[in-house]
Amino acid sequence: MPAPLRIAVLASGRGSNFAALLAARERKELPAEFVLVASDKADAPVLQLAQSAGIPTTVLDPREYTDRRAYDFTLFDRIGASKPDLLVLAGFMRIIDGEALTPWAGRMINIHPSLLPKYRGLHTHRRALKAGDVEHGASVHYVTAELDGGPVIAQAMLSIETDDDENTLAARLLPLEHQLLPAVVALIAAGRLTLSEQGVTLDDEPLRKPLRWQDGELIR
């Protein structure tokens, strides 16, 4: 049996997607060891969640640094010291210096609340509603220097209801995020999912389009 995947998590807020990863591990659906939870905010609830689970944490305040580049390199040095196999961005609300990301190519994923390439960046629910979209969703993608522009691995979709507002749409999408992210990480932990020169590869076959979360599983 392969060793558990060593995972570091980077988050700025409450950590609900991190909690979903923890829950998947407890259900024996995710063979993982969480080696670090890092944040840019000392009061982020995700840190308390990690500490309660006995997982090491670190906080780096960007206000203590003169520029973003210096901050990012210091942050990623700290993360690298924990020797993770995979770094998961789970609600990390900062743009990261592209050069700092280079050593993490193929080992860093993010969950984003839109059907990428639509609505990169912030306020995705608001923008989907304003555009009159009939469908919305979440995407897990590999992280590159391009904001929310890395290769998309998998997506979960839901219909936008006529009475949805920004808050209700976000609330309805969140449970799908909590299913999508652990399912993708489980594929990586099993050695089935990688990023190669061919793009995203599942079971040694390139994905022609993102996997879809449907009826409790990821399908091609």
C-alpha positions as CSV (number, residue, x, y, z in Angstrom):
1,M,0.0,0.0,0.0
2,P,1.5,3.4,-1.0
3,A,2.3,5.9,1.8
4,P,-0.4,8.5,2.6
5,L,-0.2,11.7,0.5
6,R,1.5,14.5,2.4
7,I,-0.7,17.5,2.1
8,A,-0.2,21.1,3.0
9,V,-3.2,23.5,2.9
10,L,-3.2,27.3,2.4
11,A,-6.3,29.1,3.4
12,S,-7.5,32.6,4.5
13,G,-10.9,31.9,6.0
14,R,-13.1,29.5,7.8
15,G,-11.6,26.4,6.2
16,S,-14.8,24.6,5.2
17,N,-13.0,22.9,2.2
18,F,-10.2,21.9,4.5
19,A,-12.8,20.4,6.9
20,A,-14.2,18.4,4.0
21,L,-10.7,17.0,3.3
22,L,-10.4,16.0,7.0
23,A,-13.8,14.4,6.9
24,A,-12.9,12.4,3.8
25,R,-9.8,11.1,5.6
26,E,-11.8,10.1,8.6
27,R,-14.1,8.2,6.3
28,K,-11.1,6.3,4.9
29,E,-11.8,7.9,1.5
30,L,-8.6,9.9,1.4
31,P,-5.2,8.3,2.3
32,A,-3.6,11.5,3.4
33,E,-1.4,13.0,6.1
34,F,-1.9,16.8,6.7
35,V,1.6,18.2,7.4
36,L,0.7,21.9,7.6
37,V,-2.0,24.5,7.4
38,A,-0.8,27.9,6.5
39,S,-2.6,31.2,6.4
40,D,-2.1,34.9,5.9
41,K,-4.5,35.8,8.7
42,A,-3.8,35.1,12.3
43,D,-7.5,35.0,13.2
44,A,-8.6,32.7,10.4
45,P,-10.9,29.9,11.8
46,V,-9.1,27.4,9.6
47,L,-6.1,27.6,12.0
48,Q,-8.2,26.6,15.0
49,L,-9.7,23.8,13.0
50,A,-6.2,22.5,12.2
51,Q,-5.0,22.9,15.7
52,S,-8.0,20.9,17.1
53,A,-7.0,18.1,14.7
54,G,-3.4,18.2,15.8
55,I,-2.1,19.5,12.5
56,P,0.8,22.0,12.6
57,T,0.0,25.6,11.6
58,T,1.9,28.7,10.5
59,V,0.8,32.3,9.9
60,L,2.6,34.9,7.9
61,D,1.3,38.4,8.0
62,P,1.7,40.2,4.6
63,R,1.8,43.6,6.3
64,E,5.2,42.7,7.7
65,Y,6.7,42.5,4.2
66,T,7.6,45.4,1.9
67,D,6.5,43.6,-1.3
68,R,4.4,40.6,-2.4
69,R,7.4,38.8,-3.9
70,A,9.3,38.7,-0.6
71,Y,6.2,37.6,1.3
72,D,5.4,34.8,-1.2
73,F,8.9,33.4,-1.2
74,T,9.1,33.3,2.6
75,L,5.6,31.7,2.8
76,F,6.5,29.0,0.3
77,D,9.8,28.4,2.1
78,R,7.9,27.6,5.2
79,I,5.4,25.4,3.4
80,G,8.3,23.6,1.6
81,A,9.9,22.8,5.0
82,S,7.0,20.6,5.8
83,K,7.8,18.5,2.7
84,P,4.3,18.1,1.2
85,D,3.6,16.1,-1.9
86,L,0.6,18.3,-2.7
87,L,-0.3,21.9,-1.8
88,V,-4.0,22.6,-1.7
89,L,-5.3,26.2,-1.9
90,A,-8.6,26.1,-0.1
91,G,-9.9,29.7,0.0
92,F,-6.5,31.5,-0.1
93,M,-7.4,35.0,-1.0
94,R,-4.1,36.4,-2.3
95,I,-2.5,36.5,-5.8
96,I,0.8,34.6,-5.7
97,D,4.0,35.6,-7.4
98,G,4.5,33.5,-10.5
99,E,8.2,32.8,-9.8
100,A,7.4,31.6,-6.3
101,L,5.0,29.1,-7.9
102,T,7.5,27.6,-10.3
103,P,8.9,24.9,-8.0
104,W,5.3,23.7,-7.3
105,A,4.3,23.0,-10.9
106,G,2.1,19.9,-10.9
107,R,2.0,19.8,-7.1
108,M,-0.5,22.6,-6.3
109,I,-4.2,22.7,-6.9
110,N,-6.9,25.3,-6.1
111,I,-10.7,25.1,-5.8
112,H,-12.5,28.1,-7.4
113,P,-16.2,28.8,-7.3
114,S,-17.0,29.1,-11.0
115,L,-17.0,27.0,-14.1
116,L,-13.6,28.1,-15.4
117,P,-12.6,29.7,-17.6
118,K,-15.6,31.8,-16.7
119,Y,-15.3,34.3,-13.9
120,R,-11.7,34.1,-12.7
121,G,-11.0,36.1,-9.6
122,L,-13.5,37.4,-7.1
123,H,-17.3,37.8,-6.8
124,T,-18.0,34.8,-9.1
125,H,-21.6,34.2,-7.9
126,R,-22.5,37.8,-8.4
127,R,-21.0,37.8,-11.9
128,A,-22.8,34.6,-12.9
129,L,-26.2,36.1,-11.8
130,K,-25.5,39.4,-13.5
131,A,-24.7,37.6,-16.7
132,G,-28.0,35.8,-16.7
133,D,-26.3,32.4,-16.6
134,V,-28.5,29.3,-16.1
135,E,-25.7,27.2,-14.7
136,H,-23.0,27.8,-12.2
137,G,-20.4,25.6,-10.4
138,A,-17.0,25.0,-9.0
139,S,-13.7,24.0,-10.5
140,V,-10.6,22.3,-9.2
141,H,-7.5,23.2,-11.3
142,Y,-3.7,23.0,-11.2
143,V,-2.2,26.3,-10.2
144,T,0.0,28.3,-12.6
145,A,1.1,31.9,-12.7
146,E,-2.0,32.9,-14.6
147,L,-4.8,33.8,-12.1
148,D,-7.3,30.9,-12.0
149,G,-5.9,29.9,-15.4
150,G,-4.2,26.6,-14.8
151,P,-5.4,23.3,-16.3
152,V,-8.9,22.4,-15.0
153,I,-9.1,18.9,-13.5
154,A,-12.8,18.6,-12.6
155,Q,-16.0,20.6,-12.2
156,A,-19.3,20.3,-10.3
157,M,-22.3,22.1,-11.7
158,L,-25.7,23.2,-10.5
159,S,-28.6,25.1,-12.1
160,I,-29.3,28.7,-11.1
161,E,-32.8,29.1,-9.8
162,T,-34.9,32.1,-10.6
163,D,-35.0,33.3,-7.0
164,D,-31.3,32.8,-6.4
165,D,-29.3,35.7,-5.0
166,E,-25.5,35.9,-4.4
167,N,-25.8,34.4,-0.9
168,T,-28.2,31.5,-1.8
169,L,-26.2,30.6,-4.8
170,A,-23.0,30.4,-2.8
171,A,-24.7,28.4,-0.1
172,R,-26.1,25.8,-2.6
173,L,-22.7,25.5,-4.3
174,L,-20.7,25.0,-1.2
175,P,-21.7,21.3,-0.5
176,L,-20.7,20.5,-4.1
177,E,-17.3,22.0,-3.4
178,H,-17.0,19.9,-0.3
179,Q,-17.5,16.8,-2.4
180,L,-15.5,17.8,-5.5
181,L,-12.2,18.7,-3.8
182,P,-11.8,15.5,-1.7
183,A,-12.6,13.4,-4.8
184,V,-9.9,15.1,-6.8
185,V,-7.3,14.8,-4.1
186,A,-8.2,11.1,-3.6
187,L,-7.3,10.6,-7.3
188,I,-4.0,12.3,-6.8
189,A,-3.3,10.3,-3.6
190,A,-4.0,7.1,-5.5
191,G,-1.4,8.1,-8.2
192,R,-4.1,8.1,-10.9
193,L,-4.1,11.9,-11.6
194,T,-1.1,13.9,-12.7
195,L,-0.1,16.9,-14.7
196,S,2.3,16.2,-17.5
197,E,3.5,17.8,-20.7
198,Q,0.3,16.3,-22.2
199,G,-1.8,18.2,-19.7
200,V,-4.0,16.6,-17.0
201,T,-3.7,12.9,-17.2
202,L,-5.9,10.3,-15.6
203,D,-4.8,6.6,-15.5
204,D,-2.1,7.5,-18.1
205,E,-4.7,9.0,-20.5
206,P,-4.9,12.7,-21.2
207,L,-8.2,14.3,-20.2
208,R,-9.8,15.9,-23.2
209,K,-12.1,17.9,-20.9
210,P,-12.5,18.3,-17.2
211,L,-14.0,15.5,-15.1
212,R,-17.6,16.0,-14.0
213,W,-18.9,15.4,-10.5
214,Q,-22.2,13.6,-11.0
215,D,-24.2,11.2,-8.8
216,G,-21.5,11.0,-6.2
217,E,-18.6,10.3,-8.4
218,L,-16.2,11.8,-10.9
219,I,-16.8,10.8,-14.5
220,R,-15.1,11.5,-17.8
